[in-house]
Amino acid sequence: MAGRLEGRVAIVTGGGHGIGRAYALRLAHEGASVVIAEIDERAALAVAQELQSAGHQAIGLRTDVSDKDSVERMAQAAVARFGRIDVLVNNAAIFATVPMSRAPFDEITVDEWDRMMGVNLKGTWLASCAVIPVMRSQGYGKIINISSGTALKGSPSRIHYVSSKAAILGFTKTLANEVGRDNICVNCVAPGSTLSEENPDDGIVKMRTAATATRALKRVQTPEDLTGAIVFFASADSDFITGQTLVVDGGSCLH
C-alpha cells in the first residue's frame, strides 16, 4: 500500500548506492520527500534526479557522516528545502561502495579500524545528533539504524566491521531510552548477506549465493527484501515500538 509516508521527510545516509538507494526509492514510493545524503555527490544527485523524474520530491547532498559540520549542514539543508525531518535512516557505512579489508583481526591497520568506527559508528551518532533537535521541536521522529546479522553471529576476517555493527545494537537501545520522552522512536534493522554490490563479479555472486545454505528461505537476499522493514519503522505502524532490532535475513539467524 503506497502512501503511508505522505507529508513526511526522510533522510537516507549512504543513499546513492546499493541498499541505501533501494531505501530511498521505496520511501519516495510511499510518499516521503527524500534527502539523499551521500559522500559520493554524483551518486546523490543521480538518485535525487531519478526520484524527481518519477514525480517525487528529493534532493541530493554530499555528506560525510564522520564529519560533524557536514551532517549539520545536511540537516539544515533538509529543513530549508522541506521544512521538517521525520525519518533518518542511518545507512552510510564502510562495506561495499567504500570497501573494507577482509583480513584476520591482527592484520587490520589502526587507520582502517579508526576509519571504520568513524563512519559506521560515529557517523550514526553524529547524524542522529544533527536531526534530533528538529524532531524534538516537532514532537515526532523516527530514527532507523542499520546493523548487520554478523553482529549477532560473528563473522571471521572483518572484526572491525562486525564490532561497529554490534555497537549499533547498544546505541539503538540507549538512544531509544533517551529520546522516548520526545516521541522519537529509535529502531534497528539487521540485514543478512545481501547482493547489494553494483555490477558484482562471479566471486561476489558466489559468496552471496553461499549464504543461502544457512537460511530457512533458500534464495539470495536483495536490497528490496529490506525496504519493507524500513517503511514499517518509518511509518505510523510502528509508533509504539522503540529500541528494537528486526533481523531481515531469510531465517539465517533465528532468535
Secondary structure as GFF3:
##gff-version 3
##sequence-region A 1 255
A	DSSP	beta_strand	9	13	.	.	.	ID=ss1
A	DSSP	alpha_helix	18	29	.	.	.	ID=ss2
A	DSSP	beta_strand	33	38	.	.	.	ID=ss3
A	DSSP	alpha_helix	41	53	.	.	.	ID=ss4
A	DSSP	beta_strand	58	62	.	.	.	ID=ss5
A	DSSP	alpha_helix	68	82	.	.	.	ID=ss6
A	DSSP	beta_strand	87	90	.	.	.	ID=ss7
A	DSSP	three_ten_helix	105	107	.	.	.	ID=ss8
A	DSSP	alpha_helix	110	120	.	.	.	ID=ss9
A	DSSP	alpha_helix	122	138	.	.	.	ID=ss10
A	DSSP	beta_strand	141	146	.	.	.	ID=ss11
A	DSSP	alpha_helix	150	153	.	.	.	ID=ss12
A	DSSP	alpha_helix	159	179	.	.	.	ID=ss13
A	DSSP	three_ten_helix	180	182	.	.	.	ID=ss14
A	DSSP	beta_strand	184	191	.	.	.	ID=ss15
A	DSSP	alpha_helix	202	210	.	.	.	ID=ss16
A	DSSP	three_ten_helix	211	214	.	.	.	ID=ss17
A	DSSP	alpha_helix	224	234	.	.	.	ID=ss18
A	DSSP	three_ten_helix	236	238	.	.	.	ID=ss19
A	DSSP	beta_strand	245	248	.	.	.	ID=ss20
###
